[in-house]
Amino acid sequence: EEKLNLDDSQWEDIHVVTGALKMFFRELPEPLFPYSSFEQFVEAIKIQDNATRIKCIRNLVKKLPRPNYDTMKILFEHLQKIAAKESVNLMSTQSLGIVFGPTLLRPEKETGNMAVHMLYQNQIVELMLSEYSKIFG
């Protein structure tokens, strides 16, 4: 509802823009990866065979509500472009997974498995970035 002037000098710092993007996703009533699919994505990332893991993630992504899928596709396409410029911005797919994993994908109720969940959250985002064309293609 708030009108933003993106020409304002406060938006020149990329960290401000990135922080605003992360805050937007963090403050959604439900994460981009819905609570109901959290465990399914975690189980999928545990699959040992890479081709099967990618196929399972792809199938889970396709089952998401259309707004979630569309937003995810655009966001991951953008993050993939950021990772492609890793030599300049130092943001690898692994770094992006660490930054965006817990923001986009989290359990509805926090349990004692937070550290384990964080590892899986990061891995899911990292896989989706590195295998973007197979998952969204």
C-alpha positions as CSV (number, residue, x, y, z in Angstrom):
1,E,0.0,0.0,0.0
2,E,2.9,2.3,0.6
3,K,4.2,4.2,-2.4
4,L,7.9,3.9,-2.9
5,N,10.2,6.1,-5.0
6,L,12.9,3.7,-6.2
7,D,14.9,6.6,-7.4
8,D,15.4,7.7,-3.8
9,S,19.0,7.4,-2.7
10,Q,18.1,5.0,0.1
11,W,17.6,2.3,-2.5
12,E,21.1,2.7,-4.0
13,D,22.6,0.3,-1.4
14,I,22.0,-3.2,-2.6
15,H,21.9,-4.5,1.0
16,V,18.8,-2.3,1.6
17,V,17.1,-3.8,-1.4
18,T,18.1,-7.3,-0.5
19,G,17.0,-6.8,3.1
20,A,13.6,-5.5,1.9
21,L,13.1,-8.5,-0.4
22,K,14.0,-10.9,2.4
23,M,11.7,-9.1,4.9
24,F,8.8,-9.2,2.4
25,F,9.1,-13.0,2.1
26,R,9.8,-13.5,5.9
27,E,6.6,-11.5,6.8
28,L,4.2,-13.3,4.5
29,P,1.5,-15.0,6.5
30,E,2.8,-18.3,5.1
31,P,6.2,-18.9,3.6
32,L,6.6,-19.2,-0.2
33,F,7.0,-22.9,0.3
34,P,3.7,-23.6,2.2
35,Y,3.9,-25.1,5.7
36,S,2.0,-28.1,4.4
37,S,4.8,-29.0,2.0
38,F,7.8,-28.4,4.3
39,E,8.3,-32.1,5.3
40,Q,7.9,-33.3,1.7
41,F,10.6,-30.9,0.5
42,V,12.9,-32.0,3.3
43,E,12.3,-35.7,2.5
44,A,13.0,-35.0,-1.2
45,I,16.3,-33.3,-0.5
46,K,17.4,-36.4,1.5
47,I,17.1,-38.6,-1.6
48,Q,20.5,-39.9,-2.5
49,D,20.1,-40.3,-6.2
50,N,20.5,-36.8,-7.8
51,A,18.2,-37.4,-10.7
52,T,15.4,-38.8,-8.5
53,R,15.9,-36.0,-6.0
54,I,15.5,-33.4,-8.8
55,K,12.5,-35.1,-10.2
56,C,10.8,-35.2,-6.8
57,I,11.5,-31.5,-6.1
58,R,10.2,-30.7,-9.5
59,N,7.0,-32.6,-8.8
60,L,6.5,-30.9,-5.5
61,V,7.1,-27.5,-7.0
62,K,4.5,-28.2,-9.7
63,K,1.9,-29.1,-7.0
64,L,2.3,-25.7,-5.3
65,P,-0.5,-23.2,-5.5
66,R,-0.2,-21.1,-8.7
67,P,0.8,-17.8,-7.0
68,N,3.5,-19.6,-5.1
69,Y,4.8,-21.4,-8.2
70,D,4.8,-18.2,-10.3
71,T,6.5,-16.2,-7.6
72,M,9.0,-18.9,-7.0
73,K,9.9,-19.3,-10.6
74,I,10.5,-15.5,-11.0
75,L,12.5,-15.3,-7.7
76,F,14.7,-18.3,-8.5
77,E,15.3,-17.0,-12.0
78,H,16.5,-13.8,-10.5
79,L,18.6,-15.5,-7.9
80,Q,20.1,-17.7,-10.6
81,K,21.3,-14.5,-12.4
82,I,22.9,-13.3,-9.2
83,A,24.7,-16.6,-8.7
84,A,25.9,-16.4,-12.4
85,K,27.8,-13.2,-11.3
86,E,29.4,-14.8,-8.3
87,S,32.9,-13.6,-9.3
88,V,31.7,-10.0,-8.9
89,N,29.1,-10.2,-6.1
90,L,30.6,-13.2,-4.2
91,M,27.1,-14.8,-4.0
92,S,27.3,-18.5,-4.9
93,T,24.3,-20.8,-5.0
94,Q,25.4,-22.0,-1.6
95,S,25.5,-18.5,-0.2
96,L,22.1,-17.8,-1.6
97,G,20.8,-21.0,-0.1
98,I,22.1,-19.9,3.3
99,V,20.5,-16.4,2.9
100,F,17.2,-17.4,1.4
101,G,16.6,-21.0,2.7
102,P,15.2,-20.1,6.1
103,T,13.2,-17.2,4.7
104,L,11.4,-19.1,2.0
105,L,11.0,-22.5,3.6
106,R,10.3,-23.1,7.3
107,P,8.3,-25.5,9.4
108,E,5.1,-24.2,10.9
109,K,6.2,-25.1,14.4
110,E,9.9,-24.7,15.4
111,T,11.2,-27.8,17.0
112,G,14.6,-28.8,18.4
113,N,15.7,-29.7,14.9
114,M,16.4,-26.1,13.9
115,A,20.0,-26.7,12.9
116,V,19.1,-29.8,10.9
117,H,16.2,-28.0,9.3
118,M,18.4,-25.0,8.4
119,L,20.8,-27.4,6.6
120,Y,18.0,-28.9,4.5
121,Q,16.4,-25.4,3.8
122,N,19.8,-24.3,2.5
123,Q,20.2,-27.4,0.4
124,I,16.7,-27.2,-1.1
125,V,17.3,-23.6,-2.3
126,E,20.8,-24.4,-3.5
127,L,19.5,-27.4,-5.6
128,M,16.6,-25.4,-7.0
129,L,19.1,-22.7,-8.2
130,S,21.6,-25.1,-9.6
131,E,18.9,-27.2,-11.3
132,Y,16.6,-24.3,-12.2
133,S,16.0,-25.4,-15.8
134,K,15.2,-29.0,-14.8
135,I,12.8,-27.9,-12.1
136,F,11.0,-25.0,-13.8
137,G,11.8,-25.8,-17.5
